[in-house]
């Protein structure tokens, strides 16, 4: 209900920006006031700070009165949106929140949300096999578009959002065409797809859809002609060949094969006289729960009562209590019990809030998982957390679902994950989450240890023992102190050993009672240690031994490869032992080939590790460090960028078996999966008492440096490099100190900390001079010159570059010489000496090619393109930029591909040729995926280009 006028208020952004009440359009005021509304509306139901509004509306040209103007525009919007509100009455739709504002909008009040709901419904229908209904749903959703989105709203912010919305519509248009092709209605698509391809000639998917539609219309020759035209445009505008999907489609048409994919395995729903109601797939992610839950009747009754008090949904429940008390078990049991009250499905995620060796899941990743579960294709998932949260709330706005957020650590990260009524949220946490109580009116359900009778019942049911041993069962329950985790572990020991008497297990636990405090629980409970010890003794020798060795591993997960290295066994043996530990509920398999432990079990493994012989601990830890150093070095060597130095990585005891790391793709995959373990290993080595491990402490981060650079992960790179520098300094090795000073300087420069970077590089230069390493001197001189140039000290910079050139020539280091030539070219470019710049850069290109440095060659071509562009040699500039993209693609470096696309767009834009927007779009996508700061610069250039086109 509209609070302001008694009639429903609706907002429209998929065309001219409008607000409509009761069929009449609301006067939204002047252009800047409409721009303020746009910012608030696109962030609907989320607070927006005043500074964010000012930045979005005025950009870099903020007037001194911007704060007052925003207040004026907000007041005008309040009058327009709530015309019946009394003059001094508080606003209800557009409210003040902190230093900003929040626009409250109903779930069905925005046409964009209706559109997204329609797309989500189509995705569910497609997943259910009803392609006809899915196509119809998309057609209905697309019918909501009335023209260019956010029409009538000016400004850079609006242009960026307009571009995003246009891209979203194109993706849905292509998806509808895909569905029409799958149901055999391609012939009727030909005119629309022909127009789509003409308007957006650089979208490969559009060309492919048109080719398939022409084939379904019996026009194979025209389909082949469409491919030739697609290839011509892509080569001419982007400098790239068609992708594998388009080439595969072309081959199928040439061979006379049916280019359509295999039909779906389930029957296709055909049009019928009566509409057929499709049943969409309903997410059912709740893990298996116990059929009965002993000793928690009071808590279950409280949960039932809270639900009964909220018949319209919108309930947020927090189940809280100490570790191992059974929070997840209670929450899962209740959530499964009330499934019928929430027929639209259940979503579940373990947030890993208390795992000491695993980063908690962020809201962005959780929303990514939920959106995919709700049928949103990965390419259509928004980038920002705010947009993902808005889309999530939109998709389930009218549905009754249970959303379970397990093992939460704090309140703030949960707020974007909370849907509105009528869904129910169940959170488990060791904390009481007072913030969630304050901001979401959450209700707490607190758990304590089980009473004695309930504890005995748990052991008896799990172990399958009768009342004949009741006295011993009660003693066992006392030893476990009513902690459900300890009770279940002890009971499992009895269940798998029928010959074991309860009294015998009690005797074992009693004997070890003095050592149980080593578990380190929050409440100093010591009984879980005894239960875990008993469980361990039931294992065969190798799994039992591995349980102790796992306590030496510093990272969040292990693989059979690292375990085999630490235990000096074959990988196959390690795999079988890990499987045995998983079967005993002491480990869990997190994904293919990776194993982790519950946080309590993790504490236990550390306790076991501390009890090992000192020599065995030292040996196993050294083998683990050698494994990661050897494999990280192998992976680093497969990356598409030269190392630029000759650091010798030679662990004392390399592993006998290693994962397959044949090319850059496998190297990237291994480093993506293992970077957390490698960093943890480096930190462990830096803290260790073994002097030999200081080599690992600096060489492990060294092997990750190129990976972090290519991934644009600058924060992690700087953090790990600073730690490695301390280790290298302690070690006293000139090479180690030089490398880490050099890398630290590079990492600092990435953050614009030029003065600090210069100091580090000068210190590295002094180390290189003292050791007589000419190659290192050349590299340090070059980076010193880079920093001097950044500080505007051009003459000093040029002198340093030329000294680097002389030193590298004398040392015979072609890589360093190429780098010096490259940087001298950039220096001349910055001072507009284009002829000199071109000479230096062309020489550098040849040297990079000679030493096989593809990333350097690609970057040099992008810089050469700018020299040629400024020299009004536009055709040569375009050729150089395309060469840069070709080399970057061959190197498989997403970062350098993004740089090349950006430079190509600049050249095309300067020449007034089409294609600039497409290249900027591709650069933006790549930089965004890498989380690189260059994304903001490209986004601004893209918006300006679109704004210029609109004018």
TIMI-298810 format. One record per residue (C-alpha): x, z, y; residue in one letter. Coordinates in steps of 0.001 Angstrom, whole numbers, plus 500000, padded with zeros to 6 digits. Layout:
<sites>
XZYa;...
</sites>
This chain:
<sites>
500000500000500000x;501226499164503494x;501748502433505350x;501511500812508702x;498382498735508761x;496250499566505782x;496836496126504261x;499547494881501937x;502750493855503725x;504729491011502152x;508155489615503044x;509268486028502453x;512909484913502432x;512687481754500265x;512060479583503296x;511489480656506893x;511919484414507214x;508390485812507476x;506442489045507139x;502739488664506342x;500005491314506436x;496483490515505323x;497114486783505601x;498363487058509182x;502002486560510099x;503773489508511721x;505709488811514925x;509285489798514029x;510654489410517531x;513777487750518875x;516533486085516837x;518846489135516719x;515965491413515720x;515173489040512847x;518844489125511858x;518707492949511706x;515622492713509494x;517472490278507216x;520279492778506651x;517831495599505887x;515584493439503734x;518359492089501522x;519478495704500958x;515873496890500497x;515417500471499349x;519157501103499918x;520609502748503061x;522575500457505408x;524963501987507936x;524807501077511591x;528337499644511412x;527292497363508540x;524384496051510590x;526572495441513631x;529204493627511550x;526578491456509876x;524719490504513066x;527612490014515507x;530697489582513274x;533913489586515299x;532049489238518615x;530462492666518899x;529154493555522363x;529983496981523792x;526266497816523685x;525882496943519975x;524808500457518953x;522085500572521608x;520948497059520710x;520586497964517026x;518487500990518000x;516330498765520188x;515831496168517449x;515003498855514869x;512412500317517232x;510913496837517688x;510764496291513932x;509072499650513425x;506371498680515907x;505910495320514191x;505859496642510620x;503806499800511279x;501486498873514167x;499042501727513503x;501693504458513509x;501243507015516258x;503882506863518963x;505702510067518018x;504878510011514299x;507850509522511951x;508387506022510567x;507579505585506887x;508711502021506118x;511886501790508218x;513471505244508255x;516707506680509618x;519169507788506931x;522438509404508055x;524162506971510436x;522012504056509311x;518579502892508216x;516594502274505039x;513757499773504659x;511301500897501978x;509782497907500198x;507357497864497284x;508549496075494100x;506014493259494537x;506419492837498302x;509308490306498420x;509101486709497193x;512754486842496076x;511927489717493707x;508950487739492366x;511294484827491772x;513812486974489880x;511032488512487787x;509873485037486866x;513383484005485863x;513794487157483785x;510469486503482064x;511601482960481290x;514822484295479784x;512858486610477523x;510528483795476487x;513480481555475682x;515099484295473633x;511818484663471737x;511808480926470962x;508936479907473260x;510705477173475196x;507521475601476573x;506368478864478125x;509891479540479402x;509983476179481201x;506571476848482693x;507693480280483898x;510715478760485639x;508564476070487234x;506233478745488571x;509175480775489894x;510711477736491588x;507341477067493222x;507916480143495394x;510630478298497339x;509304476861500602x;512511475404502012x;515976476547502990x;516156480319502443x;516352482677505424x;515222479883507680x;515486480647511367x;518112483346510924x;521513482597512484x;524898484226512008x;527732484359509502x;526037487017507325x;522915484904507012x;524975481818506150x;526804483640503366x;523538484978501910x;521857481596502357x;524634479945500366x;524262482515497592x;520508481970497381x;520838478175497381x;523358478443494530x;520925480669492632x;518104478148493000x;520313475298491789x;521257477298488686x;517581477912487894x;516728474236488491x;519395473296485964x;518130475896483517x;514596474478483730x;515968470979483143x;517817472311480089x;514572473703478681x;512703470443479354x;515396468551477470x;515198470942474535x;511453470314474182x;511964466543474388x;510632465899477895x;513839464487479312x;512432461115480374x;510241462665483065x;513277464491484472x;515281461365485318x;514086460925488949x;514541464614489843x;517960464844488182x;519105461641489869x;518293463196493245x;519922466488492260x;523167464764491259x;523181462721494475x;522808465898496564x;525339467917494544x;527765465401493021x;530427467987492097x;528227470024489722x;529259468909486235x;526220470447484595x;523915468254486679x;525726465112485526x;525435466229481913x;521719466935482254x;521151463500483770x;523067461811480934x;520939463603478323x;517704462781480153x;518648459096480289x;519354459140476553x;515960460664475822x;514458457872477922x;516258455307475756x;518640454315478564x;522018454894476839x;523844452292478914x;522779454039482131x;523864457360480586x;527370455959480084x;527317454642483651x;526322458105484852x;529404459538483100x;531671456962484745x;530249457867488143x;530678461592487425x;534311461056486463x;534965458933489552x;533558461610491858x;535390464492490173x;538737462699490203x;538313461458493767x;537035464704495263x;538567467448493119x;541507465739491487x;540371466899488028x;539010465209484924x;535532466090483632x;535384469303481618x;535205469504477813x;531387469708477674x;530913466536479714x;533595464707477702x;532004465795474430x;528636464528475637x;530215461214476626x;531739460808473160x;528387461491471517x;526651458810473593x;529475456325472889x;529175456988469158x;525413456587469226x;524913460212468178x;522135462442469386x;523649464340472338x;521135467171472050x;522267470504470548x;521025471638467182x;517377472704467300x;516705476456467366x;516577478185463996x;513141479649464663x;510047477422465030x;509510475995468478x;506270476911470188x;504365473697470948x;501598473236473502x;498208474252472153x;494666473949473332x;494612477673474033x;497544479301475818x;499802481145473428x;500983484553474595x;504702484719473805x;506190488037472756x;509467488551474615x;512356490374472997x;512205494049473899x;515561495838474226x;515863498640471680x;519342500036472245x;518857503675471305x;521309504663468548x;519990506141465328x;518824509755465679x;518085512499463176x;514533512468461846x;514326516239462369x;516151518440464838x;516637522046463801x;516557524880466275x;515538522878469344x;511744523307469294x;511671525049472671x;513748522329474340x;511640519556472788x;508495521282474010x;509923521483477533x;510739517754477477x;507238516946476251x;505742519121478976x;507774517446481703x;506661514027480491x;503031515130480373x;503351516249483986x;504426512744485020x;501825510419483473x;502797507619485879x;506474507750484860x;509387507945487232x;510765511025485462x;514517511758485512x;515665514294482898x;519128515876482670x;520068517481479346x;523062519705480037x;525257522181478160x;528818522748476845x;530778520269474738x;529577519903471158x;526269521715471753x;524154518717470732x;523028517255474049x;523125513661472816x;521399514572469544x;518503516244471387x;518148513451473933x;518211510719471283x;515738512562469068x;513264513018471914x;513732509495473288x;513035508003469869x;510029510288469452x;508345509065472658x;509101505360472155x;505407504502471877x;504851505874475384x;507410503366476666x;506496500084474958x;508707497856477116x;511917499026475448x;514890501333475615x;518280500882477259x;521265503029476295x;524862503404477465x;527657505898476793x;529332506474480162x;532421508177478633x;532382510738481429x;534448513316479547x;536812511204477502x;540283512231478735x;541839508920477692x;539187506458478728x;538027505509482181x;534343506319482742x;532125503262482942x;531326502343486527x;527851501519487762x;528765497826488061x;529729497499484390x;526661499446483222x;524362497238485291x;526122494163483922x;525315495315480377x;521728496201481203x;521052492888482960x;522408490932480005x;520220492988477679x;517249492066479865x;517995488357479454x;519966487551482612x;522697484998481776x;526193486203482669x;526757483496485352x;523579484633487127x;524534488304487383x;525386489194491012x;528898490336491947x;528208493480493965x;526851496750492572x;524124496779495232x;522821493351494228x;523000494170490519x;521098497392491134x;518431495585493136x;518012492941490432x;517834495623487709x;515124497514489575x;513278494264490154x;513302493244486502x;511825496501485211x;509732497427488224x;506427497141486342x;507645498139482901x;507610501434481016x;511084501845479599x;513388504667478525x;516869504431480075x;519381506824478484x;522671507512480304x;524849509480477893x;527899511588478823x;527616511349482610x;530207513088484763x;528752513095488273x;525609512284490218x;526794509655492689x;527619506954490146x;524191507374488518x;522065506572491568x;522363502735491310x;521300502989487639x;517962504692488275x;514869502484488007x;511641503456489693x;508334504362488102x;506975503955485490x;510285504117483564x;511876507370482373x;515593508196482655x;517341510625480294x;520851511776481288x;523219513954479244x;526109515772480903x;528244518891480644x;527517519435484320x;524184520428485821x;524253517393488182x;522765519196491154x;523163516034493228x;520784514193490927x;518322517039491250x;518513516777495035x;518372512986495397x;516197511962492429x;514199515160491783x;515736515329488304x;514575518071485932x;517173520102483996x;516961520987480307x;519836523355479458x;521167523815475909x;522970526812474424x;524398527502470962x;521954527593468046x;520717530975466909x;521848532199463500x;518779531110461564x;518856527612463029x;522594527350462406x;522118528321458747x;519321525759458453x;521558523006459854x;524345523724457379x;521912524032454482x;520147520741455240x;523309518660455850x;525213520212452930x;522247520137450567x;522831523756449455x;520025526110448392x;519371529754449130x;521561531017446282x;524485531069448677x;522537532339451661x;524950535155452487x;527926532800452510x;525955530249454548x;525210532898457156x;528883533843457296x;529804530184457708x;527272529858460544x;528797532882462242x;532286531412461981x;531010528186463550x;529453530274466333x;526288528199466392x;528064525115467765x;526272522081466246x;529415519920466079x;531323522586464132x;528314523249461901x;527929519597460981x;531637519138460264x;531660522182457995x;528440521067456308x;529824517562455772x;532812519109454007x;530425520837451592x;528289517724451172x;531179515508450040x;532622518199447733x;529781519439445467x;532200521614443483x;533303523478446599x;531513526801446990x;530366527911450404x;532261531159449910x;535469529195449276x;535046527272452522x;534344530534454342x;537583531952452946x;539494528929454258x;538065529336457717x;538675533084457745x;542317532597456790x;542935530281459759x;540971532265462298x;544121533297464146x;545051529716464960x;541681528435466055x;541995529059469808x;544350526078469954x;541344523759470134x;541032524486473852x;537273524375474337x;535774525362477671x;534447528615476222x;537654529376474247x;535703528692471039x;538077528474468092x;535861527694465152x;535838523906465462x;539546523909464677x;538842525584461348x;536093523125460467x;538283520164461404x;541172521568459378x;538916521813456362x;537714518250456914x;541296517018457211x;542301518617453924x;539665516524452187x;541501513340453242x;544131511463451261x;547743511915452489x;548154508907454811x;544911509383456831x;545686513095457091x;549171512298458412x;547859509703460838x;545452512243462329x;548476514218463554x;550369511128464734x;547344510008466754x;547802513127468863x;551094511664470096x;549417508480471341x;548724508781475079x;546172505995475467x;542400505822474993x;542340503689471822x;544651502595469024x;544995499554466809x;546310499288463279x;549461497641464673x;550595500589466812x;549584503107464142x;551583501162461544x;554605501209463855x;554352504959464463x;553873505785460758x;556325503156459473x;553771501630457118x;552321498142456707x;549482497160459017x;547128496771456039x;547827500372454976x;547255501631458514x;543969499725458683x;542693501308455459x;543689504778456698x;541892504237460019x;538808503088458117x;538962506315456069x;539139508415459247x;536163506499460634x;534181507113457450x;534942510842457782x;533501510810461349x;536884511745462782x;537324508380464525x;534930505718465745x;535436501960465835x;534870500943469458x;535259497190469064x;536908494821466591x;540218496369465543x;540204499282468019x;539611502955467260x;538914505979469451x;538081509655468925x;535448512051470255x;536998514174472980x;536901517316470787x;538609515514467933x;541128514179470443x;542035517741471433x;542380518567467753x;544798515671467119x;546971516885469989x;547044520325468431x;548142518811465112x;550808516769466869x;552219519875468533x;552621521444465090x;554750518579463754x;558487518944463359x;560242518153466663x;562280515366465082x;559153513728463661x;557385513937467031x;560375512378468767x;560707509612466198x;557010508647466121x;556761508698469919x;559877506538470218x;558459504053467713x;555218503919469700x;557115503266472950x;559230500599471246x;556083498917469917x;554437498640473329x;557646497551475047x;558346494867472427x;554786493458472460x;554400493678476245x;557665491764476621x;556443489113474171x;553162488744476048x;554917488692479415x;557123485864478203x;554033483762477380x;552552484007480883x;552602480864483055x;555041482183485648x;558826482459485460x;560343485936485388x;562871485118488115x;565464487490486691x;567311488229483484x;566241491774482563x;567115492341478919x;564290494072477059x;565637495246473700x;563862498261472166x;565979500131469628x;563425499882466799x;561082496915467307x;557950496860465137x;557921495023461824x;554495493481462458x;552979492440465780x;549730490758466897x;549686486989467215x;550844486046470733x;551366482301470527x;550315481163474003x;549209482297477437x;545560482787476417x;546495485214473631x;549036486905475912x;546399487463478608x;543925488780476008x;546464491258474597x;547473492495478052x;543834492824479130x;543082494967476073x;546285497017476036x;547205497523479702x;545709501035479668x;547818501984476654x;550981500428478100x;550542502306481395x;549863505569479545x;552985504988477414x;555089504426480549x;553782507621482132x;554509509554478933x;558046508159478848x;558598509122482487x;557501512708481806x;559454513071478539x;562654515004478048x;564397512116476247x;566759510284478604x;566521507126476466x;562792506989477211x;563485506466480916x;564289502860479970x;560737502522478625x;559424504272481738x;560638501455484007x;560650498476481637x;557025498906480514x;555703498561484106x;558203495742484607x;556637493784481720x;553194494194483349x;554244493109486848x;553549489379486447x;550271490116484676x;549101492314487563x;550225489678490054x;548334486899488282x;545265489138487950x;545574490177491623x;545388493833490486x;547490495091493349x;546491498751493286x;547505499252489659x;550682497260490203x;551772499444493117x;550906502689491337x;552772501840488133x;555748500440490032x;556151503577492134x;556203505700488953x;558715503324487373x;560945503498490454x;561230507278490084x;562262506831486445x;564804504139487336x;566299506397490017x;566623509267487522x;568220506922485011x;570945505869487466x;571071502288486161x;571763499857489068x;569797497029487412x;566775499264486794x;566861500611490327x;567192497127491836x;564295495664489819x;561903498487490642x;562891498630494321x;562354494869494480x;558960495004492692x;557886497987494790x;558675496035497943x;556625493065496734x;553677495312495845x;553795497066499228x;553810493688500979x;550581492781499172x;548906495624501090x;550376494551504429x;552746497555504527x;555523495344505874x;557811498032507331x;557838499982504052x;558353496780502097x;561298495784504280x;562918499182503742x;562564498866499959x;564017495344499914x;566958496353502087x;567645499247499726x;567451496805496806x;569897494503498601x;572398497345498984x;572097498153495269x;572700494474494397x;575733494238496682x;577228497425495260x;576860496129491706x;578121492620492565x;575004490914491178x;574814487640493127x;571460486586491665x;569906489910492650x;571424489611496122x;569842486180496582x;566413487475495569x;566673490510497847x;567909488463500792x;564916486161500375x;562378488972500370x;564104490705503306x;563736487425505178x;560051487254504171x;559413490656505717x;561374489862508867x;559329486715509309x;556134488729508882x;557331491031511663x;557979488065513969x;561782488385513830x;562266484683513176x;565995484337513940x;566937487252511668x;564636485860509007x;566235482418509047x;569722483901508867x;568730485951505826x;567146482906504106x;570318480854504671x;572508483651503331x;570232483807500251x;570685480068499822x;574483480324499926x;574589483263497517x;572209481629495010x;574243478393495071x;577440480321494447x;575811482216491578x;574325479038490070x;570799480504490176x;568483477517490538x;565347479688490581x;566638481775493491x;567837478619495235x;564401477024494850x;562799480149496275x;565137480103499277x;564341476438499970x;560619477179499682x;560778480043502144x;562889478130504646x;560203475469504514x;557551478068505299x;559637479399508167x;559852475941509719x;556124475400509128x;555315478625510996x;557393477460513956x;555773473977513891x;559004472201512904x;557167470001510433x;559929467509509688x;562379470239508702x;559662472067506783x;558842468991504707x;562517468482503793x;562958472056502546x;559653472101500655x;560212468791498855x;563627469998497691x;562023473241496481x;559358471321494519x;562066469455492608x;563948472663491819x;560830474492490649x;560038471557488361x;563615471621487060x;563427475296486020x;559819475024484738x;558328477337487386x;554773475922487520x;553245478605489729x;556013478217492295x;555638474431492162x;551880474678492707x;552273477030495673x;554944474805497176x;552596471793496971x;549831473720498776x;552287474582501567x;553498470989501705x;549880469866502059x;549572471975505191x;552790470510506640x;551480466989506062x;548065467884507464x;549585469234510678x;551667466035510865x;548420463974510814x;549346462458507438x;545985463303505952x;546100461055502886x;549453462498501799x;548180466018502464x;545198465370500197x;547466464041497439x;549754467070497687x;546832469497497523x;545451467734494462x;548855467888492801x;548922471631493483x;545585472034491707x;546727469921488775x;549900472007488310x;547998475293488674x;545490474141486050x;548330473237483676x;549777476719484250x;546380478287483423x;546727480578486445x;543323481399487976x;544939482809491121x;546947479666491869x;543953477484491032x;541965479435493622x;544714478955496230x;544808475224495462x;541027474845495746x;541114476646499078x;543854474367500425x;542068471246499154x;538948472382500982x;540920472894504204x;542316469351503998x;538927467790503216x;537249469775505975x;539868468686508517x;539424465056507463x;535637465337507677x;535275464272504047x;532678465652501620x;533739468098498931x;535170470940501028x;532215473231500316x;532499472664496557x;536193473550496565x;535588476659498651x;532825477652496251x;535216477337493323x;537959479237495167x;535486481986496059x;534344482300492445x;537922482598491172x;539060485061493846x;535920487159493307x;536499487260489564x;540066488456490230x;538811490962492821x;541392489469495195x;541146490199498948x;541445486460499683x;537793486207498635x;536641487517502033x;538651484867503910x;537295482062501736x;533748483420502054x;534044483254505836x;535427479692505766x;532626478634503431x;529981480121505686x;531443478398508752x;531460475076506912x;527821475496505934x;526894476541509442x;528625473467510834x;526780471244508377x;523465472809509373x;524179472157513055x;
</sites>
